Amino acid sequence: MRYICGMCRNIRVLLNFEPPTTEDEIAAAALQYVRKVSGTRKPPRANLAAFEQAVQDITEATRKLLASFEVNGPPRTREAELQKARVRNAKRFGAKVAAG
């Protein structure tokens, strides 16, 4: 199996957070994934059921994946991850890093 480096900017890391990742965060990541793969934000009526089923299936698969991992490191915080993203964006776009 071949893995692609990098990740869609709109899909966030969900593993090992304190407080734990919520169901809403898992569902939002699944929705972003299906939108990216399908190439549409809102599918036509003919494809709506398949789109919604895919979001449900990926939400469940993500929930199972996160539950199955063994984590050895300290939990992440959303604030620290946000600061890392700001630093990456500053490097990428040349903007100043705002204090968190």
N, C-alpha and C positions, 0 to 999 in steps of 0.2 A: 504494500500500500504506500502511496506517495502522499506526503503532507505538504501543504502550501504554507510558507512562512507568512506571518502577518495575519491580520484579522480586519474585517470590516470595521471601520471606526465607530459605527453605531452600536455594535454588539460589544457588551462589556464583560469583563471577567466576573464570574459569579461564585467561584470557589473560595471557601475559607474566609468568610467575612464575619465581623462582630459589629453589630448584631447580624444574625444569619441572613442569608439571601431570602427574600420574600417570594411568595408565589407570583406576585405582580411583576417582580423583576425577571423571573424565569419566563413568564408568559410574554413579556415585552421583548426579551431576547429572541424567543421563538418567532414572534411576529416579524421582527426585523430580518431574521434569517429567511423566512418564507418570502417576504417582500423582495429581498435581495436576489434569491434564487429564481423567483418567478418573474422578476423585472417589473412588478406592478405594485403600487401602493394599495389600490382597491381593484380587485378583479371584476370582470363583467359578471352579471348574474349567472350566466351559464357555468362559470368556474367558481362561484362563491362557496359552494358546499365543499369542493375539493380543497380550496384555499383554507377554509376554516378547519377542516379535518386535519390538514397538514400542520397547522398551528397547534392544535390539540395534541397530535402525535409527537411533535417535536418538544412541546412543553413537558409531556410525560417522560420522554427519553432523556431530556435534560435533567429533570428531577431525579431520575434513577441514576444517571451518571454522577451527579453531584453527591448523592447519598453513598455511592459505591467507592469513592476515592478515600484513601487513607492520607491524612495530611499531617506532616511532621512539624511544619513551621508555625510561627505565631500567626494569629488571625490578622487579616488585612482590615483597614478601616477605610470607609468611603472618603473621608477627608484626605488621607494620605494618597489614595489613588487619584483623587481629583487634583491634588498638587502635582503629582507625577505627570498627569495629562497636561496640565498647564505648562510645565517645563518642556514637554515634548512639543507642544504647540508653539511655544516661544522659539524653540530651535527650528522648527519647520517653517514658521511664518515670519520669524524675526521680531516678534512682539515682546513687550516686557511681561514678566511673570508677575501676576497679581498675588498679593498676599492672601493666604487662605484663612 
